[in-house]
Amino acid sequence: GEDVEQSLFLSVREGDSSVINCTYTDSSSTYLYWYKQEPGAGLQLLTYIFSNMDMKQDQRLTVLLNKKDKHLSLRIADTQTGDSAIYFCAERESSASKIIFGSGTRLSIRP
Amino acid sequence: SAVISQKPSRDICQRGTSLTIQCQVDSQVTMMFWYRQQPGQSLTLIATANQGSEATYESGFVIDKFPISRPNLTFSTLTVSNMSPEDSSIYLCSVESTDYEQYFGPGTRLTVT
């Protein structure tokens, strides 16, 4: 079945860029999403990209999609302490509205 | 975007009892979903709540355990029945907007003792 994979942890220095990577298996995915979950909170939709796009930029966030390799990344420029959270990659099945989530990457910021 | 509220925000329940979680959206939406997030885990889709018909359940989830209602386009309930400690999780409602953005409610944190 469909699968979405992410590394579990990432530690970056404050002010540096963070790059969170994700791979997925469903080649017919239509939309790919990035969600942020802060401790004790729900999921916040950060950004998403349609599968016919290579890149999407929104302020400090840049999403890159390599459809051939089924690889998605989220780059956060000038990482701040408020960016500490778990980041979930997710894909939308082409045949339904069902979203498949990755395991989440815990981003920690060091001074 | 959509604004989603859930009630209750958290509860502690005894095993063998049932809890009904409510999800309210501030606009009419076609697609509503219920997810479970077990401690330290990712999200798993329980079912799609269909307005006017029975919910569509994912593999591993059954209607007797997780009955769902969807009386209109802005409201849904999920009941966790005959609870056991393994049901301790965060339960999240989500909706899909017309442009394929999916938004989540704040979640209901359930602890079963």
Boltz contact constraints between the chains, C-beta under 6 A:
constraints:
  - contact:
      token1: [A, 31]
      token2: [B, 100]
      max_distance: 6.0
  - contact:
      token1: [A, 42]
      token2: [B, 104]
      max_distance: 6.0
  - contact:
      token1: [A, 42]
      token2: [B, 106]
      max_distance: 6.0
  - contact:
      token1: [A, 42]
      token2: [B, 107]
      max_distance: 6.0
  - contact:
      token1: [A, 43]
      token2: [B, 104]
      max_distance: 6.0
  - contact:
      token1: [A, 97]
      token2: [B, 31]
      max_distance: 6.0
  - contact:
      token1: [A, 97]
      token2: [B, 96]
      max_distance: 6.0
  - contact:
      token1: [A, 98]
      token2: [B, 45]
      max_distance: 6.0
  - contact:
      token1: [A, 99]
      token2: [B, 102]
      max_distance: 6.0
  - contact:
      token1: [A, 101]
      token2: [B, 42]
      max_distance: 6.0
  - contact:
      token1: [A, 101]
      token2: [B, 43]
      max_distance: 6.0
  - contact:
      token1: [A, 103]
      token2: [B, 42]
      max_distance: 6.0
  - contact:
      token1: [A, 104]
      token2: [B, 42]
      max_distance: 6.0
